[in-house]
Amino acid sequence: MTARKMTGRERRSLVAVAYLAISAAGSLLFYVAARAKGATNTDTLLGVVWVFVLSGIVSASLLPPALERWQNRPARAEA
C-alpha cells in the first residue's frame, strides 16, 4: 500500500497546529514552574507570553525541515 502525499494546505495546517501545540505546552510548563517558585502575576504573564513567542519562532525554524525529512523517508517494506 502506498501512502498518499500531503497537499500543501494539509502540510501548512499540520505545521500550524504543531506550532500552537508546542508553544502552548511550553507556556503551560513555564506557568506551572513560575507559580511553584512564587513569581508575581506580572512576571508570570510576561514569561508565558515570551515563552509562547520564542517557542513559535524556534518551531518555525525546526519543524518544516523535520516534516519534509519525515515525509521523504523511504517507505518500509511490509512483510
C-alpha positions, 0 to 999 in steps of 0.5 A: 500500500502506498501512502498518499502525499500531503497537499500543501494546505494539509502540510501548512495546517499540520505545521500550524497546529504543531506550532500552537501545540508546542508553544502552548505546552511550553507556556503551560510548563513555564506557568506551572514552574513560575507559580511553584517558585512564587513569581508575581502575576506580572512576571508570570504573564510576561514569561508565558507570553515570551515563552509562547513567542520564542517557542513559535519562532524556534518551531518555525525554524525546526519543524518544516525541515523535520516534516519534509525529512519525515515525509521523504523517508523511504517507505518500509517494506511490509512483510 
